[in-house]
Amino acid sequence: MTNTHRAVFLDHPSLDLGDLDLAPLRDCFSDLQLFAQTTPDQVIERLKGATVAISNKTVIDAAAIAASTELKLILIAATGTNNVDLAAARATASPCATARDTAHPRWRNTPSCCC
């Protein structure tokens, strides 16, 4: 079965200081695009055609979620979720997950799915 999932990491260097092994991510997606940074006016264009969005700090608001008709999953590469409009994600049935396993030990027992 061919993997046809396109993923975009909207702010890759905010998480990777050159020591992150991207091989597991590349293995998961047929196309993984890494952006150094994404301004608010670039979010919708960069999410176009993506099935998975990955963000550490970049805001993914209701307008971006509504415009991203192929989006199936939002991965929040942070412990907080304030950069994603969770209500909009719920309304479009786009689940969100946080990177809880990379978090401080006291947060690791929190659910990884946030919507």
Secondary structure by P-SEA (a helix, b strand, c coil): ccccbbbbbccccccccccccaaaaaaaccbbbbbccccccccccccccccbbbbccccccaaaaaacccccbbbcccccccccaaaaaaaaccccccccccccccccccccccc
